[in-house]
Amino acid sequence: MLTISLISPKLGELLIKTTKVSDIDHALEKVFKEYIDLKLKDLDMKIKEFENKWKMDFNEFKTRLEKGTLPQDSYSFEVEQDFWEWEEAESLKAHYESLKEEWT
């Protein structure tokens, strides 16, 4: 458990005022949960943009990239950039989902 001595009184007060809860532990828990939810929402939007752009999910995109059957050149800058950004979004989403599952 956290105690007030681990964070400044000013930050503790701000956390309690911002979250409208009665103690710092609950305030930090609320901020952490909301942060994870926001990150997941943002990652879902990024993933959805790639799915709409490529008209497939990441696993299909990755498979078709490996086979060279994408509608664009698999070695083009745009395709490689999309792959790395999409893969990062998928990896981060899995990471945040596991943190959320651990936390709840």
N, CA, C and O atoms as CSV, one atom per row, in Angstrom:
chain,resi,resn,atom,element,x,y,z
A,1,MET,N,N,0.829,-1.194,0.000
A,1,MET,CA,C,0.000,0.000,0.000
A,1,MET,C,C,0.873,1.257,0.000
A,1,MET,O,O,1.924,1.306,0.639
A,2,LEU,N,N,0.422,2.240,-0.712
A,2,LEU,CA,C,1.118,3.526,-0.738
A,2,LEU,C,C,0.766,4.332,0.499
A,2,LEU,O,O,-0.321,4.206,1.064
A,3,THR,N,N,1.688,5.135,0.889
A,3,THR,CA,C,1.400,6.069,1.969
A,3,THR,C,C,1.693,7.470,1.480
A,3,THR,O,O,2.384,7.661,0.479
A,4,ILE,N,N,1.170,8.431,2.183
A,4,ILE,CA,C,1.328,9.827,1.782
A,4,ILE,C,C,2.796,10.231,1.722
A,4,ILE,O,O,3.156,11.129,0.960
A,5,SER,N,N,3.653,9.582,2.516
A,5,SER,CA,C,5.058,9.974,2.542
A,5,SER,C,C,5.796,9.642,1.244
A,5,SER,O,O,6.887,10.161,1.009
A,6,LEU,N,N,5.227,8.799,0.412
A,6,LEU,CA,C,5.888,8.437,-0.837
A,6,LEU,C,C,5.685,9.461,-1.944
A,6,LEU,O,O,6.427,9.468,-2.927
A,7,ILE,N,N,4.704,10.311,-1.796
A,7,ILE,CA,C,4.479,11.374,-2.774
A,7,ILE,C,C,4.327,12.693,-2.033
A,7,ILE,O,O,4.023,12.718,-0.841
A,8,SER,N,N,4.538,13.764,-2.736
A,8,SER,CA,C,4.444,15.077,-2.088
A,8,SER,C,C,3.007,15.360,-1.652
A,8,SER,O,O,2.061,14.901,-2.292
A,9,PRO,N,N,2.846,16.102,-0.584
A,9,PRO,CA,C,1.495,16.467,-0.137
A,9,PRO,C,C,0.710,17.214,-1.225
A,9,PRO,O,O,-0.500,17.033,-1.366
A,10,LYS,N,N,1.412,18.047,-1.981
A,10,LYS,CA,C,0.738,18.809,-3.042
A,10,LYS,C,C,0.170,17.866,-4.113
A,10,LYS,O,O,-0.967,18.026,-4.556
A,11,LEU,N,N,0.982,16.881,-4.519
A,11,LEU,CA,C,0.515,15.914,-5.514
A,11,LEU,C,C,-0.626,15.068,-4.953
A,11,LEU,O,O,-1.603,14.798,-5.650
A,12,GLY,N,N,-0.501,14.654,-3.704
A,12,GLY,CA,C,-1.571,13.877,-3.069
A,12,GLY,C,C,-2.880,14.636,-3.046
A,12,GLY,O,O,-3.938,14.083,-3.349
A,13,GLU,N,N,-2.804,15.901,-2.685
A,13,GLU,CA,C,-4.002,16.743,-2.656
A,13,GLU,C,C,-4.604,16.883,-4.058
A,13,GLU,O,O,-5.820,16.792,-4.231
A,14,LEU,N,N,-3.751,17.102,-5.041
A,14,LEU,CA,C,-4.220,17.229,-6.422
A,14,LEU,C,C,-4.889,15.941,-6.904
A,14,LEU,O,O,-5.933,15.986,-7.554
A,15,LEU,N,N,-4.294,14.812,-6.588
A,15,LEU,CA,C,-4.888,13.528,-6.976
A,15,LEU,C,C,-6.273,13.342,-6.361
A,15,LEU,O,O,-7.207,12.911,-7.038
A,16,ILE,N,N,-6.397,13.662,-5.101
A,16,ILE,CA,C,-7.690,13.505,-4.417
A,16,ILE,C,C,-8.725,14.472,-4.985
A,16,ILE,O,O,-9.878,14.095,-5.194
A,17,LYS,N,N,-8.319,15.715,-5.234
A,17,LYS,CA,C,-9.254,16.691,-5.819
A,17,LYS,C,C,-9.667,16.293,-7.230
A,17,LYS,O,O,-10.837,16.401,-7.598
A,18,THR,N,N,-8.710,15.838,-8.008
A,18,THR,CA,C,-8.980,15.500,-9.407
A,18,THR,C,C,-9.896,14.282,-9.535
A,18,THR,O,O,-10.819,14.269,-10.349
A,19,THR,N,N,-9.634,13.282,-8.735
A,19,THR,CA,C,-10.390,12.027,-8.851
A,19,THR,C,C,-11.645,12.010,-8.007
A,19,THR,O,O,-12.523,11.172,-8.208
A,20,LYS,N,N,-11.733,12.930,-7.066
A,20,LYS,CA,C,-12.890,13.039,-6.167
A,20,LYS,C,C,-13.097,11.759,-5.346
A,20,LYS,O,O,-14.224,11.309,-5.139
A,21,VAL,N,N,-11.991,11.194,-4.892
A,21,VAL,CA,C,-12.050,10.064,-3.971
A,21,VAL,C,C,-11.403,10.483,-2.660
A,21,VAL,O,O,-10.777,11.540,-2.575
A,22,SER,N,N,-11.557,9.648,-1.642
A,22,SER,CA,C,-11.163,10.077,-0.305
A,22,SER,C,C,-9.716,9.808,0.088
A,22,SER,O,O,-9.223,10.416,1.038
A,23,ASP,N,N,-9.027,8.923,-0.610
A,23,ASP,CA,C,-7.646,8.663,-0.211
A,23,ASP,C,C,-6.751,8.469,-1.431
A,23,ASP,O,O,-7.221,8.238,-2.545
A,24,ILE,N,N,-5.456,8.570,-1.187
A,24,ILE,CA,C,-4.480,8.548,-2.274
A,24,ILE,C,C,-4.426,7.196,-2.978
A,24,ILE,O,O,-4.302,7.150,-4.202
A,25,ASP,N,N,-4.515,6.098,-2.233
A,25,ASP,CA,C,-4.486,4.776,-2.863
A,25,ASP,C,C,-5.596,4.641,-3.897
A,25,ASP,O,O,-5.363,4.185,-5.016
A,26,HIS,N,N,-6.800,5.041,-3.514
A,26,HIS,CA,C,-7.918,4.958,-4.461
A,26,HIS,C,C,-7.749,5.938,-5.621
A,26,HIS,O,O,-8.110,5.639,-6.759
A,27,ALA,N,N,-7.197,7.105,-5.318
A,27,ALA,CA,C,-6.962,8.094,-6.374
A,27,ALA,C,C,-5.970,7.559,-7.397
A,27,ALA,O,O,-6.205,7.657,-8.602
A,28,LEU,N,N,-4.861,6.994,-6.925
A,28,LEU,CA,C,-3.867,6.440,-7.848
A,28,LEU,C,C,-4.435,5.261,-8.635
A,28,LEU,O,O,-4.158,5.111,-9.825
A,29,GLU,N,N,-5.218,4.441,-7.976
A,29,GLU,CA,C,-5.852,3.312,-8.659
A,29,GLU,C,C,-6.775,3.804,-9.773
A,29,GLU,O,O,-6.777,3.261,-10.878
A,30,LYS,N,N,-7.551,4.830,-9.470
A,30,LYS,CA,C,-8.470,5.382,-10.468
A,30,LYS,C,C,-7.708,5.988,-11.646
A,30,LYS,O,O,-8.069,5.764,-12.801
A,31,VAL,N,N,-6.646,6.760,-11.352
A,31,VAL,CA,C,-5.844,7.378,-12.416
A,31,VAL,C,C,-5.203,6.295,-13.280
A,31,VAL,O,O,-5.206,6.395,-14.507
A,32,PHE,N,N,-4.659,5.272,-12.648
A,32,PHE,CA,C,-4.009,4.185,-13.376
A,32,PHE,C,C,-5.000,3.463,-14.281
A,32,PHE,O,O,-4.709,3.210,-15.450
A,33,LYS,N,N,-6.169,3.133,-13.743
A,33,LYS,CA,C,-7.190,2.442,-14.538
A,33,LYS,C,C,-7.636,3.297,-15.724
A,33,LYS,O,O,-7.756,2.801,-16.845
A,34,GLU,N,N,-7.878,4.568,-15.474
A,34,GLU,CA,C,-8.312,5.455,-16.553
A,34,GLU,C,C,-7.219,5.641,-17.593
A,34,GLU,O,O,-7.514,5.746,-18.783
A,35,TYR,N,N,-5.964,5.683,-17.166
A,35,TYR,CA,C,-4.846,5.798,-18.104
A,35,TYR,C,C,-4.803,4.580,-19.021
A,35,TYR,O,O,-4.668,4.715,-20.237
A,36,ILE,N,N,-4.915,3.408,-18.439
A,36,ILE,CA,C,-4.897,2.183,-19.254
A,36,ILE,C,C,-6.066,2.175,-20.233
A,36,ILE,O,O,-5.899,1.822,-21.400
A,37,ASP,N,N,-7.247,2.564,-19.759
A,37,ASP,CA,C,-8.410,2.610,-20.649
A,37,ASP,C,C,-8.197,3.583,-21.811
A,37,ASP,O,O,-8.567,3.285,-22.946
A,38,LEU,N,N,-7.603,4.738,-21.529
A,38,LEU,CA,C,-7.320,5.708,-22.593
A,38,LEU,C,C,-6.291,5.173,-23.582
A,38,LEU,O,O,-6.441,5.344,-24.792
A,39,LYS,N,N,-5.250,4.526,-23.069
A,39,LYS,CA,C,-4.237,3.941,-23.951
A,39,LYS,C,C,-4.871,2.881,-24.849
A,39,LYS,O,O,-4.600,2.839,-26.049
A,40,LEU,N,N,-5.710,2.029,-24.274
A,40,LEU,CA,C,-6.359,0.985,-25.066
A,40,LEU,C,C,-7.284,1.580,-26.123
A,40,LEU,O,O,-7.341,1.087,-27.249
A,41,LYS,N,N,-8.000,2.627,-25.766
A,41,LYS,CA,C,-8.887,3.286,-26.735
A,41,LYS,C,C,-8.078,3.860,-27.896
A,41,LYS,O,O,-8.460,3.707,-29.057
A,42,ASP,N,N,-6.962,4.518,-27.586
A,42,ASP,CA,C,-6.094,5.094,-28.606
A,42,ASP,C,C,-5.511,3.999,-29.506
A,42,ASP,O,O,-5.490,4.143,-30.728
A,43,LEU,N,N,-5.046,2.923,-28.909
A,43,LEU,CA,C,-4.476,1.816,-29.698
A,43,LEU,C,C,-5.535,1.149,-30.563
A,43,LEU,O,O,-5.257,0.779,-31.704
A,44,ASP,N,N,-6.746,0.989,-30.035
A,44,ASP,CA,C,-7.843,0.424,-30.831
A,44,ASP,C,C,-8.127,1.291,-32.058
A,44,ASP,O,O,-8.382,0.776,-33.146
A,45,MET,N,N,-8.081,2.607,-31.873
A,45,MET,CA,C,-8.316,3.516,-33.004
A,45,MET,C,C,-7.210,3.383,-34.047
A,45,MET,O,O,-7.494,3.357,-35.244
A,46,LYS,N,N,-5.950,3.297,-33.607
A,46,LYS,CA,C,-4.835,3.127,-34.548
A,46,LYS,C,C,-4.968,1.814,-35.314
A,46,LYS,O,O,-4.788,1.772,-36.531
A,47,ILE,N,N,-5.279,0.759,-34.598
A,47,ILE,CA,C,-5.433,-0.553,-35.231
A,47,ILE,C,C,-6.583,-0.530,-36.230
A,47,ILE,O,O,-6.463,-1.074,-37.328
A,48,LYS,N,N,-7.686,0.092,-35.859
A,48,LYS,CA,C,-8.847,0.187,-36.756
A,48,LYS,C,C,-8.492,0.960,-38.019
A,48,LYS,O,O,-8.962,0.620,-39.105
A,49,GLU,N,N,-7.663,2.003,-37.887
A,49,GLU,CA,C,-7.232,2.768,-39.071
A,49,GLU,C,C,-6.435,1.881,-40.024
A,49,GLU,O,O,-6.642,1.933,-41.236
A,50,PHE,N,N,-5.529,1.067,-39.486
A,50,PHE,CA,C,-4.763,0.159,-40.338
A,50,PHE,C,C,-5.677,-0.894,-40.963
A,50,PHE,O,O,-5.526,-1.222,-42.140
A,51,GLU,N,N,-6.614,-1.421,-40.195
A,51,GLU,CA,C,-7.540,-2.428,-40.737
A,51,GLU,C,C,-8.388,-1.837,-41.862
A,51,GLU,O,O,-8.645,-2.502,-42.865
A,52,ASN,N,N,-8.821,-0.595,-41.693
A,52,ASN,CA,C,-9.601,0.063,-42.746
A,52,ASN,C,C,-8.740,0.350,-43.974
A,52,ASN,O,O,-9.183,0.179,-45.110
A,53,LYS,N,N,-7.517,0.784,-43.733
A,53,LYS,CA,C,-6.615,1.101,-44.845
A,53,LYS,C,C,-6.301,-0.145,-45.676
A,53,LYS,O,O,-6.330,-0.106,-46.906
A,54,TRP,N,N,-6.003,-1.245,-44.992
A,54,TRP,CA,C,-5.563,-2.454,-45.683
A,54,TRP,C,C,-6.682,-3.477,-45.902
A,54,TRP,O,O,-6.479,-4.486,-46.578
A,55,LYS,N,N,-7.862,-3.215,-45.330
A,55,LYS,CA,C,-9.028,-4.096,-45.491
A,55,LYS,C,C,-8.740,-5.526,-45.005
A,55,LYS,O,O,-9.166,-6.502,-45.622
A,56,MET,N,N,-8.007,-5.626,-43.886
A,56,MET,CA,C,-7.677,-6.922,-43.286
A,56,MET,C,C,-7.164,-6.679,-41.876
A,56,MET,O,O,-6.837,-5.551,-41.507
A,57,ASP,N,N,-7.097,-7.757,-41.084
A,57,ASP,CA,C,-6.516,-7.625,-39.758
A,57,ASP,C,C,-4.999,-7.799,-39.836
A,57,ASP,O,O,-4.453,-8.101,-40.897
A,58,PHE,N,N,-4.325,-7.603,-38.697
A,58,PHE,CA,C,-2.866,-7.619,-38.699
A,58,PHE,C,C,-2.309,-8.987,-39.073
A,58,PHE,O,O,-1.328,-9.064,-39.813
A,59,ASN,N,N,-2.907,-10.061,-38.582
A,59,ASN,CA,C,-2.390,-11.397,-38.903
A,59,ASN,C,C,-2.424,-11.673,-40.403
A,59,ASN,O,O,-1.476,-12.224,-40.961
A,60,GLU,N,N,-3.517,-11.287,-41.049
A,60,GLU,CA,C,-3.594,-11.468,-42.503
A,60,GLU,C,C,-2.577,-10.577,-43.211
A,60,GLU,O,O,-1.919,-11.005,-44.158
A,61,PHE,N,N,-2.453,-9.333,-42.744
A,61,PHE,CA,C,-1.477,-8.409,-43.326
A,61,PHE,C,C,-0.068,-8.991,-43.224
A,61,PHE,O,O,0.685,-8.978,-44.197
A,62,LYS,N,N,0.280,-9.497,-42.053
A,62,LYS,CA,C,1.610,-10.066,-41.827
A,62,LYS,C,C,1.853,-11.277,-42.732
A,62,LYS,O,O,2.924,-11.412,-43.323
A,63,THR,N,N,0.853,-12.152,-42.835
A,63,THR,CA,C,0.972,-13.332,-43.691
A,63,THR,C,C,1.141,-12.941,-45.151
A,63,THR,O,O,2.000,-13.478,-45.849
A,64,ARG,N,N,0.315,-12.000,-45.609
A,64,ARG,CA,C,0.396,-11.578,-47.007
A,64,ARG,C,C,1.686,-10.821,-47.296
A,64,ARG,O,O,2.217,-10.889,-48.405
A,65,LEU,N,N,2.191,-10.098,-46.294
A,65,LEU,CA,C,3.473,-9.423,-46.444
A,65,LEU,C,C,4.585,-10.446,-46.631
A,65,LEU,O,O,5.440,-10.289,-47.503
A,66,GLU,N,N,4.574,-11.489,-45.818
A,66,GLU,CA,C,5.584,-12.546,-45.916
A,66,GLU,C,C,5.517,-13.277,-47.255
A,66,GLU,O,O,6.544,-13.669,-47.810
A,67,LYS,N,N,4.297,-13.456,-47.767
A,67,LYS,CA,C,4.118,-14.165,-49.044
A,67,LYS,C,C,4.268,-13.243,-50.247
A,67,LYS,O,O,4.331,-13.704,-51.387
A,68,GLY,N,N,4.324,-11.939,-49.990
A,68,GLY,CA,C,4.436,-10.984,-51.097
A,68,GLY,C,C,3.157,-10.835,-51.885
A,68,GLY,O,O,3.202,-10.548,-53.081
A,69,THR,N,N,1.991,-11.026,-51.231
A,69,THR,CA,C,0.713,-10.953,-51.947
A,69,THR,C,C,-0.117,-9.726,-51.571
A,69,THR,O,O,-1.334,-9.718,-51.755
A,70,LEU,N,N,0.531,-8.707,-51.053
A,70,LEU,CA,C,-0.182,-7.462,-50.765
A,70,LEU,C,C,-0.423,-6.708,-52.066
A,70,LEU,O,O,0.297,-6.920,-53.041
A,71,PRO,N,N,-1.433,-5.822,-52.098
A,71,PRO,CA,C,-1.683,-5.052,-53.321
A,71,PRO,C,C,-0.564,-4.067,-53.651
A,71,PRO,O,O,-0.500,-3.561,-54.771
A,72,GLN,N,N,0.319,-3.790,-52.689
A,72,GLN,CA,C,1.460,-2.902,-52.920
A,72,GLN,C,C,2.749,-3.688,-52.749
A,72,GLN,O,O,2.755,-4.793,-52.207
A,73,ASP,N,N,3.830,-3.104,-53.215
A,73,ASP,CA,C,5.150,-3.715,-53.074
A,73,ASP,C,C,5.468,-3.916,-51.597
A,73,ASP,O,O,5.481,-2.955,-50.827
A,74,SER,N,N,5.722,-5.153,-51.203
A,74,SER,CA,C,5.985,-5.487,-49.802
A,74,SER,C,C,7.224,-4.800,-49.249
A,74,SER,O,O,7.369,-4.673,-48.033
A,75,TYR,N,N,8.116,-4.358,-50.123
A,75,TYR,CA,C,9.359,-3.729,-49.668
A,75,TYR,C,C,9.322,-2.207,-49.765
A,75,TYR,O,O,10.342,-1.545,-49.569
A,76,SER,N,N,8.165,-1.657,-50.062
A,76,SER,CA,C,8.064,-0.197,-50.142
A,76,SER,C,C,8.131,0.396,-48.739
A,76,SER,O,O,7.811,-0.262,-47.749
A,77,PHE,N,N,8.550,1.644,-48.683
A,77,PHE,CA,C,8.667,2.344,-47.402
A,77,PHE,C,C,7.331,2.374,-46.673
A,77,PHE,O,O,7.275,2.115,-45.471
A,78,GLU,N,N,6.257,2.686,-47.389
A,78,GLU,CA,C,4.933,2.800,-46.777
A,78,GLU,C,C,4.499,1.477,-46.149
A,78,GLU,O,O,3.982,1.463,-45.031
A,79,VAL,N,N,4.702,0.383,-46.848
A,79,VAL,CA,C,4.287,-0.922,-46.336
A,79,VAL,C,C,5.102,-1.282,-45.099
A,79,VAL,O,O,4.547,-1.727,-44.095
A,80,GLU,N,N,6.402,-1.093,-45.168
A,80,GLU,CA,C,7.243,-1.419,-44.014
A,80,GLU,C,C,6.921,-0.529,-42.822
A,80,GLU,O,O,6.887,-1.003,-41.686
A,81,GLN,N,N,6.688,0.739,-43.065
A,81,GLN,CA,C,6.345,1.654,-41.980
A,81,GLN,C,C,5.016,1.249,-41.340
A,81,GLN,O,O,4.900,1.219,-40.115
A,82,ASP,N,N,4.022,0.941,-42.164
A,82,ASP,CA,C,2.735,0.486,-41.639
A,82,ASP,C,C,2.901,-0.796,-40.825
A,82,ASP,O,O,2.297,-0.946,-39.762
A,83,PHE,N,N,3.719,-1.716,-41.327
A,83,PHE,CA,C,3.940,-2.969,-40.599
A,83,PHE,C,C,4.483,-2.681,-39.201
A,83,PHE,O,O,3.946,-3.179,-38.212
A,84,TRP,N,N,5.545,-1.879,-39.116
A,84,TRP,CA,C,6.166,-1.624,-37.815
A,84,TRP,C,C,5.236,-0.867,-36.882
A,84,TRP,O,O,5.187,-1.174,-35.691
A,85,GLU,N,N,4.508,0.101,-37.382
A,85,GLU,CA,C,3.579,0.854,-36.535
A,85,GLU,C,C,2.401,-0.016,-36.090
A,85,GLU,O,O,1.959,0.063,-34.943
A,86,TRP,N,N,1.903,-0.837,-37.000
A,86,TRP,CA,C,0.776,-1.712,-36.688
A,86,TRP,C,C,1.204,-2.770,-35.675
A,86,TRP,O,O,0.492,-3.047,-34.710
A,87,GLU,N,N,2.372,-3.354,-35.910
A,87,GLU,CA,C,2.878,-4.365,-34.975
A,87,GLU,C,C,3.078,-3.759,-33.580
A,87,GLU,O,O,2.753,-4.395,-32.578
A,88,GLU,N,N,3.605,-2.547,-33.513
A,88,GLU,CA,C,3.786,-1.877,-32.231
A,88,GLU,C,C,2.440,-1.659,-31.534
A,88,GLU,O,O,2.312,-1.905,-30.335
A,89,ALA,N,N,1.445,-1.202,-32.282
A,89,ALA,CA,C,0.121,-0.973,-31.706
A,89,ALA,C,C,-0.472,-2.273,-31.171
A,89,ALA,O,O,-1.048,-2.293,-30.084
A,90,GLU,N,N,-0.333,-3.354,-31.928
A,90,GLU,CA,C,-0.851,-4.652,-31.489
A,90,GLU,C,C,-0.120,-5.137,-30.232
A,90,GLU,O,O,-0.746,-5.661,-29.310
A,91,SER,N,N,1.191,-4.963,-30.199
A,91,SER,CA,C,1.987,-5.393,-29.040
A,91,SER,C,C,1.647,-4.569,-27.801
A,91,SER,O,O,1.484,-5.115,-26.710
A,92,LEU,N,N,1.543,-3.262,-27.973
A,92,LEU,CA,C,1.189,-2.406,-26.842
A,92,LEU,C,C,-0.216,-2.697,-26.340
A,92,LEU,O,O,-0.463,-2.673,-25.134
A,93,LYS,N,N,-1.134,-2.969,-27.252
A,93,LYS,CA,C,-2.499,-3.302,-26.838
A,93,LYS,C,C,-2.493,-4.565,-25.978
A,93,LYS,O,O,-3.148,-4.608,-24.937
A,94,ALA,N,N,-1.768,-5.576,-26.400
A,94,ALA,CA,C,-1.680,-6.814,-25.610
A,94,ALA,C,C,-1.061,-6.530,-24.246
A,94,ALA,O,O,-1.508,-7.070,-23.234
A,95,HIS,N,N,-0.040,-5.689,-24.218
A,95,HIS,CA,C,0.621,-5.329,-22.964
A,95,HIS,C,C,-0.347,-4.632,-22.006
A,95,HIS,O,O,-0.452,-5.013,-20.840
A,96,TYR,N,N,-1.048,-3.618,-22.495
A,96,TYR,CA,C,-1.984,-2.881,-21.644
A,96,TYR,C,C,-3.170,-3.739,-21.226
A,96,TYR,O,O,-3.675,-3.593,-20.113
A,97,GLU,N,N,-3.617,-4.628,-22.099
A,97,GLU,CA,C,-4.708,-5.534,-21.718
A,97,GLU,C,C,-4.264,-6.466,-20.595
A,97,GLU,O,O,-5.043,-6.749,-19.684
A,98,SER,N,N,-3.019,-6.948,-20.647
A,98,SER,CA,C,-2.542,-7.825,-19.575
A,98,SER,C,C,-2.394,-7.048,-18.265
A,98,SER,O,O,-2.680,-7.584,-17.194
A,99,LEU,N,N,-1.949,-5.787,-18.342
A,99,LEU,CA,C,-1.877,-4.959,-17.136
A,99,LEU,C,C,-3.262,-4.725,-16.551
A,99,LEU,O,O,-3.450,-4.790,-15.336
A,100,LYS,N,N,-4.215,-4.456,-17.407
A,100,LYS,CA,C,-5.589,-4.210,-16.943
A,100,LYS,C,C,-6.152,-5.464,-16.290
A,100,LYS,O,O,-6.807,-5.385,-15.250
A,101,GLU,N,N,-5.902,-6.606,-16.890
A,101,GLU,CA,C,-6.388,-7.871,-16.338
A,101,GLU,C,C,-5.728,-8.148,-14.977
A,101,GLU,O,O,-6.384,-8.618,-14.048
A,102,GLU,N,N,-4.447,-7.856,-14.871
A,102,GLU,CA,C,-3.723,-8.014,-13.614
A,102,GLU,C,C,-4.300,-7.102,-12.528
A,102,GLU,O,O,-4.420,-7.492,-11.366
A,103,TRP,N,N,-4.645,-5.903,-12.929
A,103,TRP,CA,C,-5.076,-4.884,-11.987
A,103,TRP,C,C,-6.486,-5.112,-11.478
A,103,TRP,O,O,-6.793,-4.775,-10.335
A,104,THR,N,N,-7.348,-5.680,-12.308
A,104,THR,CA,C,-8.759,-5.829,-11.889
A,104,THR,C,C,-9.043,-7.194,-11.330
A,104,THR,O,O,-10.174,-7.476,-10.937
